[in-house]
């Protein structure tokens, strides 16, 4: 790799390893991530362990980081969480934050935080995603807090729903957004 390569180029090509991964909730065996994450997913008060497990697995598959915010509707050691994530959970780089304010302290560029709600009028197709972007989703039963949506109203996005449902499953919504971001950056991901 040339010394003039940017940090994003290193990330896209599988560049420098991370310094470490948190050992949360007394879990052992969390692997140090091999590379900087391409994207970062934040779940605000997720309630269903199977959804979070599936999202963790999708994050591993897309070289993305997972952040869990606020009160969870389950214990991080829940067997359903691990079962849904299969044996990939150990490869996931993740963190937890007591509050949205605690999480926001980690965000270095608020203009690259995208929040998702069925109540938005702007489609997630209307954004050009970049490595390092944050994708924020709310709890399964209530979505995101109003104040978080209001503070990020210019980056409040929705996934179009064509049939008679209120919303998509949380794990499905996260996967749709992550893979759109991967698709948009595919040419950069395939560079030698």
C-alpha positions in Angstrom: 0.0 0.0 0.0 1.3 3.4 -0.9 2.1 5.8 1.9 -0.2 8.4 0.2 -3.3 6.1 0.6 -6.0 7.7 2.7 -7.4 6.1 5.8 -10.6 5.3 4.0 -8.7 3.5 1.3 -7.0 1.4 4.0 -10.4 0.6 5.5 -11.8 -0.4 2.1 -8.9 -2.6 1.3 -8.8 -4.2 4.8 -6.2 -2.0 6.3 -4.8 -1.6 9.7 -6.1 -3.6 12.6 -8.0 -2.1 15.5 -6.3 -1.7 18.8 -8.9 -3.7 20.7 -12.5 -4.7 21.3 -14.4 -4.1 24.5 -15.1 -7.0 26.8 -18.7 -6.2 27.7 -21.0 -7.8 30.3 -18.4 -10.3 31.4 -18.3 -12.0 28.0 -14.9 -13.5 27.2 -13.5 -14.5 23.8 -14.5 -11.4 21.9 -12.0 -11.2 19.1 -10.1 -8.1 18.3 -11.5 -6.8 15.0 -9.2 -7.5 12.1 -9.9 -4.2 10.3 -11.4 -0.8 10.8 -15.2 -1.0 10.3 -16.7 0.1 7.0 -19.9 1.3 8.6 -21.3 1.6 12.1 -24.8 0.5 13.2 -26.4 1.9 16.3 -29.5 0.3 17.9 -31.4 2.4 20.4 -33.0 0.2 23.1 -33.4 -3.0 21.0 -36.0 -5.3 22.5 -35.7 -8.7 20.7 -32.5 -10.7 21.2 -32.9 -12.6 18.0 -33.0 -9.4 16.0 -29.9 -8.1 17.6 -28.1 -11.4 17.0 -29.0 -11.4 13.4 -27.9 -7.7 13.1 -24.6 -8.7 14.7 -24.1 -11.4 12.2 -24.9 -9.0 9.3 -22.4 -6.5 10.8 -19.7 -9.2 10.7 -20.5 -10.0 7.1 -20.3 -6.3 6.1 -17.3 -5.4 8.3 -19.5 -3.1 10.3 -19.4 -2.2 14.0 -22.5 -2.5 16.3 -23.4 -0.1 19.1 -26.1 -0.9 21.6 -27.6 2.1 23.2 -29.7 2.4 26.4 -31.8 -0.2 28.1 -31.9 -3.5 26.2 -35.0 -5.7 26.2 -32.7 -8.7 27.0 -29.4 -9.5 28.7 -26.3 -9.4 26.4 -25.6 -13.0 27.5 -29.1 -14.2 26.2 -28.8 -17.5 24.5 -31.3 -16.4 21.8 -29.0 -13.5 20.9 -26.1 -15.9 20.5 -28.1 -18.5 18.7 -29.3 -15.9 16.1 -25.7 -14.7 15.7 -24.5 -18.3 15.5 -20.7 -18.5 16.1 -20.1 -15.2 14.4 -20.7 -13.1 17.6 -17.1 -13.6 18.7 -15.9 -11.8 15.5 -18.2 -8.8 16.0 -16.7 -5.5 17.2 -19.4 -3.9 19.3 -19.8 -1.5 22.1 -22.6 -0.4 24.5 -23.6 3.0 25.7 -25.9 3.9 28.7 -27.6 6.8 26.9 -27.9 8.4 23.5 -25.8 11.3 24.8 -23.0 8.9 25.7 -23.1 7.4 22.3 -23.1 10.8 20.6 -19.8 11.6 22.3 -18.2 9.0 20.0 -19.6 10.5 16.8 -16.8 12.5 15.2 -18.8 13.8 12.2 -22.6 14.3 13.0 -23.2 15.0 9.3 -22.5 11.3 8.6 -25.2 10.0 11.0 -28.3 8.7 9.3 -31.4 7.8 11.3 -34.1 5.6 10.0 -37.9 5.8 10.6 -41.0 4.9 8.7 -42.2 8.4 9.5 -39.6 10.1 7.2 -40.4 11.3 3.7 -36.8 11.0 2.4 -35.8 7.6 0.9 -32.6 5.9 1.9 -31.9 5.7 -1.8 -31.4 9.5 -1.9 -28.0 9.4 0.0 -24.5 8.6 -1.1 -23.1 6.6 1.7 -19.4 6.7 2.7 -17.2 4.4 4.8 -17.5 5.4 8.4 -21.1 6.4 8.2 -23.5 5.7 11.1 -26.9 4.0 10.6 -29.2 4.5 13.6 -32.3 2.4 14.3 -34.9 2.4 17.1 -36.6 -0.2 19.2 -38.9 -2.6 17.5 -42.1 -1.4 19.1 -41.7 2.4 19.1 -38.8 3.3 16.8 -36.5 6.2 17.6 -36.9 8.9 20.3 -38.6 12.0 18.9 -35.7 14.3 20.0 -33.1 12.2 18.2 -35.2 12.3 15.0 -35.7 16.1 15.4 -31.9 16.7 15.9 -31.2 14.7 12.8 -34.2 15.7 10.7 -32.0 16.5 7.6 -30.7 12.9 7.7 -33.9 11.1 8.7 -34.5 8.4 6.1 -37.1 5.7 5.4 -37.0 2.4 3.5 -40.0 2.5 1.1 -42.8 0.1 2.1 -45.1 -0.8 -0.7 -47.6 -3.2 1.0 -49.9 -2.8 4.0 -47.5 -3.1 6.9 -46.4 -0.5 9.5 -42.7 -1.4 9.1 -40.0 -3.9 8.4 -38.4 -6.3 10.9 -35.5 -4.4 12.5 -32.9 -7.0 11.3 -34.2 -6.8 7.8 -34.1 -3.0 7.8 -30.5 -2.9 9.0 -29.5 -5.5 6.3 -31.2 -3.5 3.6 -29.4 -0.3 4.5 -26.0 -1.9 5.1 -26.0 -3.7 1.7 -27.1 -0.5 -0.1 -24.1 1.2 1.4 -21.9 -1.8 0.4 -23.4 -1.7 -3.1 -22.7 2.0 -3.5 -19.1 1.6 -2.4 -18.5 -1.7 -4.3 -16.1 -0.4 -6.9 -13.9 1.0 -4.1 -14.1 -2.3 -2.2 -12.9 -4.3 -5.2 -9.8 -2.1 -5.8 -6.5 -4.1 -5.5 
